[in-house]
Structures are given as structure tokens and as C-alpha cells.
Amino acid sequence: MRIDVLTVLPGLFDCFLREGVIGRAISSGKVDVRVHNLRDFTTDKHRVVDDVPYGGGPGMVLKPEPIFRAYEELTKEGEKPFVILTEPWGERFNQEMAKELSEKPRLLIICGRYEGVDERVKAIVDREVSIGDYVLTGGELPAMVIMDAVLRLVPGVLGNRESLEADSFSDRGLLGYPNYTRPARFRGMEVPDVLLSGHHAKIERWRKEQSLRRTLERRPEVIERLKREGLLTEEELEILRKIEEEREVGED
Ligand code: ADE
């Protein structure tokens, strides 16, 4: 997969692209990520990328010309990229979107900024994406969040040690179960006995129950949806009935 990023702050991406899982994926050639400075696509002496908004008001707006010039330059050869614009009022990013984007051969992420981007840029944008209901100073952190979530789904990027299997959200949106490592007793806090038992079927059942409990507590709407869509197994429904019975007894 190839990702191009268009930004006014390319330096922000340095550590992100050098370290950890993403750094390794890039240095081993599994993914190709290129960060471009929007100013390199200006034609004036001062390399101006923004201007005041028509109609007045605070803040500056990213000009369309450098963005279109960058788009044309970057798409001169090779496959046409799927174009994302980061915006606080875009479509909310989630795991499903990460999965869809990870299947595209090429992405171009245009980092917006909070005051805005000239509306005519939308002519080249396939999807406007927000990473949550809060306003950041620019689209660089959102671009890194999107890249991180997308790149780890690209085959070969995660090794066995970082397996995808037990992810929160990868299993129908159910939240992950609690994890422990050594020591078995730490400052008076114990690892649950079942995890030390070596009994694989019991461990599986305990994890399933914990995952359902967490989801029911923190994201009850996910359980409702899975029930409605018939996506829970008979065993899971039975565990949920048990949890709900316990809650009723607790309330009495
Ligand atoms: N730019 C500023 N805030 C943002 C957000 N929450 N998501 C995406 N882009 C943004």
C-alpha cells in the first residue's frame, strides 16, 4: 500500500514514521509512505498556502491552488489514490472505515486545519474524515491516527507478537478481555486463578464472559445491535442471560 500525506507541518510525522510497528513496516518496504510539504506546491515567492476567508471572519483558509497542484503532481503516474480530507465535521473514523481504507492500494491524506479548507478542494476528495467530536489545531494528528489504524491492518505489517486476533472491535465490535502477565501476585493484586489453571476451554469461556461484561457495561448499544442482527452465539446469549440475572439479584 502507498500513502501520500499533504501537510503544512511535515516535521510532525518524523518520529511516527520512524519508530515502532509503522517504522518497521516502512523500512522493510511493506508500505510506502510519503509526506509532502504543501508549501512545495506554491508558486509565489513567499510560499503562501492560506488566505483570509471571503465574507470575513476569524482564521485563515487553505487555498485551493497548492492543493490541486499537489494532487495533479502526485497523480501524474500510477494508480489514482483514494483521497481523504481530515476535518472535525467529517464522517466519524472507526474500525470499519480503517478496514475499508486498508484495502485500497493507494491513499492521499490531505491534512486540513481547523479554520478550514477552501470548499472547492472537495471536488478531489472522496471522503471527509473526523477522528472524534473535538477540535484539534490541524489534521496532522488525525492523519497519523488514520494511518496507524489502517497500516496495522495491511497484511504483513503486524508480526505474530502483535496479532490482530484479540483486538477490541475486530470481533464484531465486542470489547477486549482483561490481560495479565507475570508476576502472578503484584502489590497484593492477584491474577485470576482460571488464567493460571492451564485449562484452555475454561480460559476461553472466562475471556468470552469478560469481553461480554465489558461491552455490556461500557457499550450496551453494541450488545443490542448484535442481538438484533442475530450475531451472538447461543453460548454468548447464555452468558449474557447469566450476567443480566446477576445484575437483577444485585439490584434486589
Ligand atoms: N481537524 C481538527 N480537528 C479534527 C478532528 N477531530 N478530526 C479530524 N480532523 C480534524
Boltz pocket constraint, residues with backbone or C-beta under 6 A from the ligand:
constraints:
  - pocket:
      binder: B
      contacts: [[A, 86], [A, 87], [A, 88], [A, 89], [A, 112], [A, 113], [A, 114], [A, 129], [A, 130], [A, 131], [A, 132], [A, 133], [A, 134], [A, 135], [A, 136], [A, 137], [A, 138], [A, 139], [A, 142]]
      max_distance: 6.0
